[in-house]
Amino acid sequence: MKPVTYSRFMSFLKEELALSHDSIAIAQRYSEKNPGPLPMILWQYGLVTLDQLDRIFDWLESAPLH
């Protein structure tokens, strides 16, 4: 994911889904040790619901590539 898109994705997680900085940090640390898609890691650790996971994938699908 490009830096600009990643920054907007982090904003989406915080602002639209109201995820805490700590929740996102937990998922990021895990993904560094065991690479995988961040949305799936958030869900696996119970940090997002299935509805939120759907919203994340919808956002990623519609996000501009630049």
Secondary structure, DSSP 8 states (H G I E B T S, - for coil): --HHHHHHHHHHHHHTS---HHHHHHHHHHHHHS---HHHHHHHTTSS-HHHHHHHHHHHHHS---
